[in-house]
Amino acid sequence: MKYASVVLIVVLLVGCTGAPGEAFLAYSWVTAPLSLYDENPAVPATVSNGEYVESDEGSYYMEYTAWDGSGWWMTYTITAQPGEPMFQDGADAYFEISLYSFGPSFYEWSYPRGFATGGEGEESGADGEALRPARGSERMVSGDFVLEMEYGPVKE
């Protein structure tokens, strides 16, 4: 009986996870965008380059006009993964979204950038080689959170 009680306690403790960490989001740019709108209530009306704000989980819409007048929309979803076993809280996550004139992209110092195309046209260079898809998506895992994004050009 004693053995069963100990096993039950160990199983309960190992099976119980702590709270997820906190998620932080920042926008960055080389040249400031002409305008930026984000429906995430955590993002202030005036956004500073590279300044992190604490964000809740959820799906949000944003759009911006880059320095060259090109407009881009983006939807992004922040999802927490469970905390660590034995009631340990999860690690905090820091997400940075770079706002380029050719569309938004995740930025992390040692993260190899990759994206999946949406199949709707591509920008092309002088030699006809594709530079970047006009629509696409990216996914990044940081700490205990997952950030997913879909983006495309704003149609005028």
N, C-alpha and C positions, 0 to 999 in steps of 0.2 A: 504494500500500500504506500509506504514511504517513497519507494522508487517511482511509482506512478505519479505521485504528487510533484516530485522534483522534475520529472519529464514534462508534465503539464505546465509547470511554471516556466521552464526553459523555453518550451515551444511558444508560450504566450509572449514572453519577453522578446524572443528572436523575431516572431511574426509581427510585432508591433513596431511601426516606424514613427519617426519623429515628424515634425512639421516640415514642409518644403521651405527652402531658403527664400529670400526676397529676390525679385527681378528688378533690374535697373535698365533703363533704355536711354540712349543718347543718339542724337543726329550729328553728323559731321559733314563738312564740305571743304573744298579747296577755295571756291569762290561762293560767297553767300547766295542762297536762292533769292529770287525776287519776291516770292511768296511761299508760305508753308501753312497748310491746314492739317490738323490731326484731331480726330474725334476722341482720342484717348484723354479722359479727364486728368490724367497725371501730367500730360505735356502742357507746359505753360503757354500763354498767348505769345510771348516773346521767347523764342528758342535761342539758346546760346550754343555756339559750335563746341561739340564735345562734352557738354554738361549732362551728366547722368541724372535722371529722375526716377524715383521708385514707381513701379507700375504694377497694377493688379493683372491677374490672368484675364484673358478675354480676346475677342477679335475686334480689330479697329480698322477704320479707313483713314487714309491720309493722301494728300496730293501736294505737289509743289511745282513751282515754275523755276527752272534753273536759270542761271545767269544769262544764258543765250536765248531765253524765251521759250525753250522747249518745256512742255508740261508733262508730268508723270503722275500716275495714280498708283496706289499700293494698298493692299489689304494685308494685314499681318495679324497673326494669332500667337499669343504667349500662353503656353500650357505648362503647368507645374507637374513634375514627376514626384512620386512619394519621397519622403525623407529617408534617412538611413535607418537600418535595424537598431533595435535596442533603444528606441525613443530618441535617437540622435537627429537633430535638425539637419536638413539638407544644406548644401552649399549655396551661397548667393550666386546669381547669374548677372553678367554685365553684357548687354547687347548694344552694338553700335551699328547704325544704319547710315551709310555714306550716300549723300545725295549728289549724283553726278549729272552732267548734261545728257548722258546716254542712258539714264535710268538709275534707280536705287540699287544698292548692294550691301550685304552684310560685310562688316569689317571686323577682323580679329587678327592680332599680330601674327600668330603662327597657323592660322586656319587656311587650308588650301581652298580657294574660291571655286565654286562650281555651281552650275545652274541647269535646270531642265527647261527646255523651250516649250512654249505653248503652241508652236506651229503656225503662228500668224505673222508672216513676213519678217524680214530681217533688214537691219541697216547694212549697207555694204560699202566697202572702201573703193578706192580708185581702180584697183585691179579686179573688182567684183567679188573679192573674198568677204564673207560675212564677218562683221565686227562684233555684233551682239544682237540677240533676238529682240524684236519689238515687244514681245510678251514673254514672260518667263516666271520662274519660281525658284526660291532658294529655301533651304532648311538648315538650321544650326542648333546644336545642343550645347548648352553651357550650364555648368552646375547641375541643378535638378530641373532645369527648364528647357523647353523646346520652343524655338521661334521659327515660324514658317511665314513666308511672304509670297504673294503673287503680285506682279506689277505689269504695267503697260503704259503706252503713251496716252495722254489726254487727247481725245478727238475734239477738234474745233468745229 
